[in-house]
Amino acid sequence: MGIDPLDEPAPGSSVAPARTRLEGFEPHNKVRLSDANRQRVMAALLNGYPKAAIANALSISAKTLDRLIYDDDELLDQVEAQRAFEEAELRDILMELARKGDTVAAIFLAKARHGWRDRDDAKLSVDTGGGGVLVVPGTMPLEQWTAAAALQQAKYRERPDAPLDEREMRTHPTTADGLIIERTLPGDLPG
């Protein structure tokens, strides 16, 4: 009749006979390059053809070509060799332009190859232990800058002199769900 439920195997086990594991077995549908196509791919990579064009010529997807390249050390070497060749060629072109007096090429080379920067802002490090940092420009005396900063910030630091009744009326925006947003002015805070 049927199988007695009490005779069923424990969870995680099976009544089916164990299968032998196949070591080193690749799926039948996994794409592999023939030796001739492998040589063609290596030549195309070295000549700088785009991967999408190579994949299209082989009638495979670019993702499959990436996997084929990743799985083959020689193809990876060809990709790296092409990248190094292009970098050297671009560097030579820029160097030639810089030697002919092209300032932009010279500056780009100095920045890209030798770490030059326009400014040293990235190197600025001030440890305050918390809070904000105010960096004073070095082009004006500190007293002059302090006076200009105080003048600029005065309207934000002082409470308006007029009594509350005489101050300009502020409207409160209402959100879609009926909440009213009220912005406080400096000095309106309790306490």
C-alpha positions in Angstrom: 0.0 0.0 0.0 1.6 3.2 1.1 4.7 4.1 3.0 4.1 4.2 6.8 4.7 7.9 7.9 6.6 6.6 10.9 9.1 4.9 8.5 9.9 8.1 6.7 13.5 9.3 6.8 14.6 12.0 9.2 14.6 15.6 7.8 17.6 16.3 5.7 18.2 12.6 4.7 16.9 10.8 1.7 15.8 7.3 0.8 17.3 7.6 -2.6 20.6 5.8 -3.1 23.7 8.1 -2.8 25.1 9.3 -6.1 28.7 9.3 -6.9 30.3 12.7 -7.1 31.9 13.6 -10.4 35.2 15.5 -9.8 36.4 18.0 -12.4 33.2 17.8 -14.4 32.0 20.9 -16.3 28.4 21.3 -17.4 27.7 20.3 -21.0 26.4 23.8 -21.9 29.5 25.7 -20.6 31.1 27.6 -23.5 34.7 26.8 -24.1 37.0 28.3 -26.7 38.6 26.2 -29.4 42.3 26.7 -29.8 41.8 28.7 -33.0 39.2 31.0 -31.4 41.3 31.4 -28.3 44.2 32.6 -30.5 41.8 35.0 -32.3 40.5 36.4 -29.0 44.1 36.9 -27.7 45.0 38.8 -30.9 41.8 40.9 -30.8 42.4 41.8 -27.1 46.0 42.7 -27.9 44.8 44.9 -30.8 42.4 46.8 -28.6 39.1 45.5 -29.9 36.2 46.1 -27.5 35.0 43.1 -25.6 31.5 43.6 -26.9 32.7 43.3 -30.5 34.8 40.2 -29.7 31.8 38.6 -28.0 29.5 39.5 -30.9 32.0 37.9 -33.3 31.9 34.7 -31.3 28.1 34.8 -30.9 28.3 34.8 -27.1 27.4 37.4 -24.5 29.9 39.9 -23.1 29.4 38.4 -19.7 30.3 34.9 -21.0 33.4 36.4 -22.7 34.4 38.1 -19.4 34.1 34.6 -17.7 36.2 33.0 -20.4 38.9 35.7 -20.0 38.7 35.5 -16.2 39.2 31.7 -16.3 42.2 31.8 -18.6 45.4 33.3 -17.3 46.8 33.9 -20.8 43.7 35.9 -21.8 44.0 37.9 -18.6 47.6 38.7 -19.4 46.5 39.9 -22.9 44.0 42.2 -21.4 46.6 43.6 -19.0 49.2 44.0 -21.7 46.7 45.9 -23.9 45.8 48.2 -21.0 49.5 48.9 -20.3 50.2 49.5 -24.0 47.3 52.0 -24.2 48.5 53.8 -21.0 52.0 54.0 -22.4 50.7 55.3 -25.7 48.5 58.0 -24.1 51.4 59.0 -21.8 53.7 59.4 -24.9 51.1 61.5 -26.7 50.7 63.7 -23.6 54.4 64.0 -23.1 54.9 65.0 -26.8 52.2 67.7 -26.5 53.8 68.9 -23.2 57.2 69.2 -24.9 55.7 71.2 -27.7 54.4 73.7 -25.1 50.9 72.5 -24.4 50.5 73.7 -20.8 47.3 71.7 -20.2 49.0 68.4 -21.2 52.0 69.2 -19.0 49.7 70.0 -16.0 47.6 66.9 -16.6 50.7 64.7 -16.7 52.1 66.3 -13.5 48.8 65.7 -11.7 48.1 62.2 -13.0 51.7 60.8 -12.9 53.4 62.7 -10.1 50.7 63.6 -7.7 50.7 67.4 -8.2 47.7 69.3 -6.9 46.3 72.8 -7.5 45.9 73.5 -3.8 46.7 71.8 -0.5 43.2 71.8 0.8 43.1 68.0 1.0 46.1 68.1 3.3 44.4 70.4 5.8 43.7 68.6 9.1 42.5 70.4 12.2 41.7 68.4 15.3 39.1 70.2 17.4 37.8 67.4 19.4 34.3 68.1 18.1 32.4 71.0 16.7 33.1 73.0 13.5 36.3 74.3 12.1 36.8 77.8 10.8 39.7 78.2 8.5 41.0 81.7 8.2 42.3 82.8 4.8 45.9 83.9 4.8 45.4 86.8 2.4 44.2 89.3 5.0 45.3 90.2 8.5 43.4 88.3 11.2 42.0 91.5 12.8 40.5 92.6 9.4 39.0 89.2 8.8 37.5 89.0 12.4 35.8 92.4 11.9 34.4 91.4 8.5 33.1 88.0 9.9 31.5 89.8 12.9 29.8 92.3 10.7 28.5 89.5 8.4 27.2 87.4 11.3 25.8 90.1 13.4 22.2 89.8 12.1 22.2 86.1 13.0 23.7 86.5 16.5 21.5 89.3 17.9 17.9 89.2 18.8 15.8 91.8 17.0 15.3 95.0 19.0 11.6 95.4 18.1 9.0 93.9 20.5 7.3 90.7 19.4 4.1 92.5 18.5 5.9 94.9 16.1 7.9 92.2 14.3 7.1 91.1 10.8 4.4 88.4 10.8 5.6 85.0 9.7 3.3 82.5 8.0 3.6 78.9 9.0 3.6 76.4 6.1 1.1 73.6 6.6 2.1 70.1 5.3 -0.1 67.8 3.4 -1.1 65.9 6.5 -2.0 69.1 8.4 1.1 69.6 10.5 2.3 73.2 10.9 6.0 73.8 10.6 7.1 76.8 12.7 10.6 78.1 12.3 12.0 79.8 15.4 14.2 82.9 15.2 17.3 83.3 17.3 16.2 84.4 20.7 12.7 82.9 20.4 13.9 79.7 22.1 12.7 79.2 25.7 15.1 79.6 28.5 
